[in-house]
Amino acid sequence: MNSPKEYIYEQLKQKGLKITPQRIAIYEAVIELKNHPTAEDIINYIKKKHPNISVGTVYKVLDSLVENQLVKKVKNEQDIMRYDAIMKKHHHLYCSETDKIEDYEDPELDKLLTEYFSRKKIKGFKIEDITLQISGQFNSKSK
């Protein structure tokens, strides 16, 4: 198993991206912060080790990571952009009470959605991905 740093180096290399301290720090922050951090969360995390990194650099690197499919953008109910380093197929459970987003994997749901939209044959539109965000509230007793 590769270390987190080796994983980051390998992912950047595979995408043909220059391996810079800024890219490494920002990508690492998205991975380490796990729970779909905002750009502000990422900036605050990075500033502890890299106080001189600019906000503009963080946003540019995040955009680059998204463009290169290393990170996904996820919006919450308040239209706040969050980032997700998990690229495999999954959905999101959004808690409107706590603003928390949890990953949700369900192959049965994926199959159902794929079959449903396959039957619908939306004219002039090719579906590339189906990702749901299911809003609600977590029961504090079940968590």
Contact map, one row per residue, 1 for C-alpha under 8 A:
11100000000000000000000000000000000000000000000000000000000000000000000000000000000000000000000000000000000000000000000000000000000000000000000
11111110000000000000000000000000000000000000000000000000000000000000000000000000000000000000000000000000000000000000000000000000000000000000000
11111110000000000000000000000000000000000000000000000000000000000000000000000000000000000000000000000000000000000000000000000000000000000000000
01111111000000000000000000010000000000000000000000000000000000000000000000000000000000000000000000000000000000000000000000000000000000000000000
01111111100000000000000100010000000000000000000000000000000000000000000000000000000000000000000000000000000000000000000000000000000000000000000
01111111110000000000000000000000000000000000000000000000000000000000000000000000000000000000000000000000000000000000000000000000000000000000000
01111111111000000000000000000000000000000000000000000000000000000000000000000000000000000000000000000000000000000000000000000000000000000000000
00011111111100000000000100110000000000000000000000000000000000000000000000000000000000000000000000000000000000000000000000000000000000000000000
00001111111110000010000100000000000000000000000000000000000000000000000000000000000000000000000000000000000000000000000000000000000000000000000
00000111111111000000000000000000000000000000000000000000000000000000000000000000000000000000000000000000000000000000000000000000000000000000000
00000011111111100000000000000000000000000000000000000000000000000000010000000000000000000000000000000000000000000000000000000000000000000000000
00000001111111111110000000000000000000000000000000000000000000000000000000000000000000000000000000000000000000000000000000000000000000000000000
00000000111111111110000000000000000000000000000000000000000000000000000000000000000000000000000000000000000000000000000000000000000000000000000
00000000011111111000000000000000000000000000000000000000000000000000000000000000000000000000000000000000000000000000000000000000000000000000000
00000000001111111000000000000000000000000000000000000000000000000001000000000000000000000000000000000000000000000000000000000000000000000000000
00000000000111111100000000000000000000000000000000000000000000000000000000000000000000000000000000000000000000000000000000000000000000000000000
00000000000111111110000000000000000000000000000000000000000000000000000000000000000000000000000000000000000000000000000000000000000000000000000
00000000000110011111000000000000000000000000000000000000000000000000000000000000000000000000000000000000000000000000000000000000000000000000000
00000000100110001111101100000000000000000000000000000000000000000000000000000000000000000000000000000000000000000000000000000000000000000000000
00000000000000000111111100000000000000000000000000000000000000000000000000000000000000000000000000000000000000000000000000000000000000000000000
00000000000000000011111110000000000000000000000000000000000000000000000000000000000000000000000000000000000000000000000000000000000000000000000
00000000000000000001111111000000000000000000000000001000110010000000000000000000000000000000000000000000000000000000000000000000000000000000000
00000000000000000011111111100000000000000000000000000000000010000000000000000000000000000000000000000000000000000000000000000000000000000000000
00001001100000000011111111110000000000000000000000000000000000000000000000000000000000000000000000000000000000000000000000000000000000000000000
00000000000000000000111111111000000000000000010000000000000000000000000000000000000000000000000000000000000000000000000000000000000000000000000
00000000000000000000011111111100000000000100010000000000010011000000000000000000000000000000000000000000000000000000000000000000000000000000000
00000001000000000000001111111110000000000000000000000000000001001000000000000000000000000000000000000000000000000000000000000000000000000000000
00011001000000000000000111111111000000000000000000000000000000000000000000000000000000000000000000000000000000000000000000000000000000000000000
00000000000000000000000011111111100000000100110000000000000000000000000000000000000000000000000000000000000000000000000000000000000000000000000
00000000000000000000000001111111110110000100000000000000000000000000000000000000001110000000000000000000000000000000000000000000000000000000000
00000000000000000000000000111111110000000000000000000000000000000000000000000000000110000000000000000000000000000000000000000000000000000000000
00000000000000000000000000011111110000000000000000000000000000000000000000000000000000000000000000000000000000000000000000000000000000000000000
00000000000000000000000000001111111110000100000000000000000000000000000000000000000000000000000000000000000000000000000000000000000000000000000
00000000000000000000000000000111111110000000000000000000000000000000000000000000000110000000000000000000000000000000000000000000000000000000000
00000000000000000000000000000000111110000000000000000000000000000000000000000000000100000000000000011100000000000000000000000000000000000000000
00000000000000000000000000000100111111000000000000000000000000000000000001000000011110000000000000001000000000000000000000000000000000000000000
00000000000000000000000000000100111111111100000000000000000000000000000000000000011100000000000000000000000000000000000000000000000000000000000
00000000000000000000000000000000000111111100000000000000000000000000000000000001111000000000000000000000000000000000000000000000000000000000000
00000000000000000000000000000000000011111110000000000000011000000000000000000000111000000000000000000000000000000000000000000000000000000000000
00000000000000000000000000000000000011111111000000000000000000000000000000000000000000000000000000000000000000000000000000000000000000000000000
00000000000000000000000000000000000011111111100000000000000000000000000000000000000000000000000000000000000000000000000000000000000000000000000
00000000000000000000000001001100100011111111110000000000000000000000000000000000000000000000000000000000000000000000000000000000000000000000000
00000000000000000000000000000000000000111111111000000010010000000000000000000000000000000000000000000000000000000000000000000000000000000000000
00000000000000000000000000000000000000011111111100000000000000000000000000000000000000000000000000000000000000000000000000000000000000000000000
00000000000000000000000000001000000000001111111110000000000000000000000000000000000000000000000000000000000000000000000000000000000000000000000
00000000000000000000000011001000000000000111111111101000000000000000000000000000000000000000000000000000000000000000000000000000000000000000000
00000000000000000000000000000000000000000011111111111000000000000000000000000000000000000000000000000000000000000000000000000000000000000000000
00000000000000000000000000000000000000000001111111100000000000000000000000000000000000000000000000000000000000000000000000000000000000000000000
00000000000000000000000000000000000000000000111111100000000000000000000000000000000000000000000000000000000000000000000000000000000000000000000
00000000000000000000000000000000000000000000011111111000000000000000000000000000000000000000000000000000000000000000000000000000000000000000000
00000000000000000000000000000000000000000000011111111000000000000000000000000000000000000000000000000000000000000000000000000000000000000000000
00000000000000000000000000000000000000000000001001111100000000000000000000000000000000000000000000000000000000000000000000000000000000000000000
00000000000000000000010000000000000000000000011001111110110000000000000000000000000000000000000000000000000000000000000000000000000000000000000
00000000000000000000000000000000000000000000000000011111110000000000000000000000000000000000000000000000000000000000000000000000000000000000000
00000000000000000000000000000000000000000010000000001111111000000000000000000000000000000000000000000000000000000000000000000000000000000000000
00000000000000000000000000000000000000000000000000000111111100000000000000000000000000000000000000000000000000000000000000000000000000000000000
00000000000000000000010000000000000000000000000000001111111110000000000000000000000000000000000000000000000000000000000000000000000000000000000
00000000000000000000010001000000000000100010000000001111111111000000000000000000000000000000000000000000000000000000000000000000000000000000000
00000000000000000000000000000000000000100000000000000011111111100000000000000000000000000000000000000000000000000000000000000000000000000000000
00000000000000000000000000000000000000000000000000000001111111110000000000000000000000000000000000000000000000000000000000000000000000000000000
00000000000000000000011001000000000000000000000000000000111111111000000000000000000000000000000000000000000000000000000000000000000000000000000
00000000000000000000000001100000000000000000000000000000011111111100001000000000000000000000000000000000000000000000000000000000000000000000000
00000000000000000000000000000000000000000000000000000000001111111110000000000000000000000000000000000000000000000000000000000000000000000000000
00000000000000000000000000000000000000000000000000000000000111111111000000000000000000000000000000000000000000000000000000000000000000000000000
00000000000000000000000000100000000000000000000000000000000011111111111000000000000000000000000000000000000000000000000000000000000000000000000
00000000000000000000000000000000000000000000000000000000000001111111111110000000000000000000000000000000000000000000000000000000000000000000000
00000000000000000000000000000000000000000000000000000000000000111111110000000000000000000000000000000000000000000000000000000000000000000000000
00000000000000100000000000000000000000000000000000000000000000011111111000000000000000000000000000000000000000000000000000000000000000000000000
00000000000000000000000000000000000000000000000000000000000000001111111100000000000000100000000000000000000000000000000000000000000000000000000
00000000001000000000000000000000000000000000000000000000000000001111111100000000000010100000000000000000000000000000000000000000000000000000000
00000000000000000000000000000000000000000000000000000000000001001101111110000000001111100000000000000000000000000000000000000000000000000000000
00000000000000000000000000000000000000000000000000000000000000000100111111000000001111100000000000000000000000000000000000000000000000000000000
00000000000000000000000000000000000000000000000000000000000000000100001111100000111100000000000000000000000000000000000000000000000000000000000
00000000000000000000000000000000000100000000000000000000000000000000000111110000111100000000000000000000000000000000000000000000000000000000000
00000000000000000000000000000000000000000000000000000000000000000000000011111111110000000000000000000000000000000000000000000000000000000000000
00000000000000000000000000000000000000000000000000000000000000000000000001111111110000000000010000101000000000000000000000000000000000000000000
00000000000000000000000000000000000000000000000000000000000000000000000000111111000000000000000100000000000000000000000000000000000000000000000
00000000000000000000000000000000000000000000000000000000000000000000000000111111000000000000000000000000000000000000000000000000000000000000000
00000000000000000000000000000000000000000000000000000000000000000000000000111111100000000000000000000000000000000000000000000000000000000000000
00000000000000000000000000000000000001000000000000000000000000000000000000111111110000000000000000000000000000000000000000000000000000000000000
00000000000000000000000000000000000001100000000000000000000000000000000011110011111000000000000000000000000000000000000000000000000000000000000
00000000000000000000000000000000000111100000000000000000000000000000000011110001111100000000000000000000000000000000000000000000000000000000000
00000000000000000000000000000100000111100000000000000000000000000000001111000000111110000000000000000000000000000000000000000000000000000000000
00000000000000000000000000000110011110000000000000000000000000000000001111000000011111100000000000000000000000000000000000000000000000000000000
00000000000000000000000000000110010100000000000000000000000000000000011100000000001111100000000000000000000000000000000000000000000000000000000
00000000000000000000000000000000000000000000000000000000000000000000001100000000000111110000000000000000000000000000000000000000000000000000000
00000000000000000000000000000000000000000000000000000000000000000000111100000000000111111000000000000000000000000000000000000000000000000000000
00000000000000000000000000000000000000000000000000000000000000000000000000000000000001111100000000000000000000000000000000000000000000000000000
00000000000000000000000000000000000000000000000000000000000000000000000000000000000000111110000000000000100000000000000000000000001000000000000
00000000000000000000000000000000000000000000000000000000000000000000000000000000000000011111000000000011110000000000000000000000001000000000000
00000000000000000000000000000000000000000000000000000000000000000000000000000000000000001111100000000011100000000000000000000000001111000000000
00000000000000000000000000000000000000000000000000000000000000000000000000000000000000000111110000001111000000000000000000000000001111000000000
00000000000000000000000000000000000000000000000000000000000000000000000000000000000000000011111000001111000000000000000000000000000011110000000
00000000000000000000000000000000000000000000000000000000000000000000000000010000000000000001111100111100000000000000000000000000000011111000000
00000000000000000000000000000000000000000000000000000000000000000000000000000000000000000000111111111000000000000000000000000000000000111100000
00000000000000000000000000000000000000000000000000000000000000000000000000001000000000000000011111110000000000000000000000000000000000111000000
00000000000000000000000000000000000000000000000000000000000000000000000000000000000000000000001111100000000000000000000000000000000000011000000
00000000000000000000000000000000000000000000000000000000000000000000000000000000000000000000001111110000000000000000000000000000000000000000000
00000000000000000000000000000000000000000000000000000000000000000000000000010000000000000000011111111000000000000000000000000000000000000000000
00000000000000000000000000000000001000000000000000000000000000000000000000000000000000000000011101111100000000000000000000000000000000000000000
00000000000000000000000000000000001100000000000000000000000000000000000000010000000000000001111000111110000000000000000000000000000000000000000
00000000000000000000000000000000001000000000000000000000000000000000000000000000000000000001110000011111000000000000000000000000000000000000000
00000000000000000000000000000000000000000000000000000000000000000000000000000000000000000111100000001111100000000000000000000000000000000000000
00000000000000000000000000000000000000000000000000000000000000000000000000000000000000000111100000000111110000000000000000000000000000000000000
00000000000000000000000000000000000000000000000000000000000000000000000000000000000000001110000000000011111000000000000000000000000000000000000
00000000000000000000000000000000000000000000000000000000000000000000000000000000000000000100000000000001111111000000000000000000000000000000000
00000000000000000000000000000000000000000000000000000000000000000000000000000000000000000000000000000000111111100000000000000000000000000000000
00000000000000000000000000000000000000000000000000000000000000000000000000000000000000000000000000000000011111110000000000000000000000000000000
00000000000000000000000000000000000000000000000000000000000000000000000000000000000000000000000000000000011111111000000000000000000000000000000
00000000000000000000000000000000000000000000000000000000000000000000000000000000000000000000000000000000011111111100000000000000010000000000000
00000000000000000000000000000000000000000000000000000000000000000000000000000000000000000000000000000000001111111110000000000000000000000000000
00000000000000000000000000000000000000000000000000000000000000000000000000000000000000000000000000000000000111111111000000000000000000000000000
00000000000000000000000000000000000000000000000000000000000000000000000000000000000000000000000000000000000011111111100000000000010000000000000
00000000000000000000000000000000000000000000000000000000000000000000000000000000000000000000000000000000000001111111110000000000010000000000000
00000000000000000000000000000000000000000000000000000000000000000000000000000000000000000000000000000000000000111111111000000000000000000000000
00000000000000000000000000000000000000000000000000000000000000000000000000000000000000000000000000000000000000011111111100000000000000000000000
00000000000000000000000000000000000000000000000000000000000000000000000000000000000000000000000000000000000000001111111111000000000000000000000
00000000000000000000000000000000000000000000000000000000000000000000000000000000000000000000000000000000000000000111111110000000000000000000000
00000000000000000000000000000000000000000000000000000000000000000000000000000000000000000000000000000000000000000011111110000000000000000000000
00000000000000000000000000000000000000000000000000000000000000000000000000000000000000000000000000000000000000000001111111000000000000000000000
00000000000000000000000000000000000000000000000000000000000000000000000000000000000000000000000000000000000000000000111111100000000000000000000
00000000000000000000000000000000000000000000000000000000000000000000000000000000000000000000000000000000000000000000100111111100000000000000000
00000000000000000000000000000000000000000000000000000000000000000000000000000000000000000000000000000000000000000000000011111000000000000000000
00000000000000000000000000000000000000000000000000000000000000000000000000000000000000000000000000000000000000000000000001111100000000000000000
00000000000000000000000000000000000000000000000000000000000000000000000000000000000000000000000000000000000000000000000001111110000000000000000
00000000000000000000000000000000000000000000000000000000000000000000000000000000000000000000000000000000000000000000000001011111000000000000000
00000000000000000000000000000000000000000000000000000000000000000000000000000000000000000000000000000000000000000000000000001111110000000000000
00000000000000000000000000000000000000000000000000000000000000000000000000000000000000000000000000000000000000000000000000000111110000000000000
00000000000000000000000000000000000000000000000000000000000000000000000000000000000000000000000000000000000000000000000000000011111000000000000
00000000000000000000000000000000000000000000000000000000000000000000000000000000000000000000000000000000000001001100000000000011111100000000000
00000000000000000000000000000000000000000000000000000000000000000000000000000000000000001111000000000000000000000000000000000000111110000000000
00000000000000000000000000000000000000000000000000000000000000000000000000000000000000000011000000000000000000000000000000000000011111000000000
00000000000000000000000000000000000000000000000000000000000000000000000000000000000000000011110000000000000000000000000000000000001111100000000
00000000000000000000000000000000000000000000000000000000000000000000000000000000000000000011110000000000000000000000000000000000000111110000000
00000000000000000000000000000000000000000000000000000000000000000000000000000000000000000000111100000000000000000000000000000000000011111000000
00000000000000000000000000000000000000000000000000000000000000000000000000000000000000000000111110000000000000000000000000000000000001111100000
00000000000000000000000000000000000000000000000000000000000000000000000000000000000000000000011110000000000000000000000000000000000000111110000
00000000000000000000000000000000000000000000000000000000000000000000000000000000000000000000001000000000000000000000000000000000000000011111011
00000000000000000000000000000000000000000000000000000000000000000000000000000000000000000000000000000000000000000000000000000000000000001111111
00000000000000000000000000000000000000000000000000000000000000000000000000000000000000000000000000000000000000000000000000000000000000000111111
00000000000000000000000000000000000000000000000000000000000000000000000000000000000000000000000000000000000000000000000000000000000000000011111
00000000000000000000000000000000000000000000000000000000000000000000000000000000000000000000000000000000000000000000000000000000000000000111111
00000000000000000000000000000000000000000000000000000000000000000000000000000000000000000000000000000000000000000000000000000000000000000111111
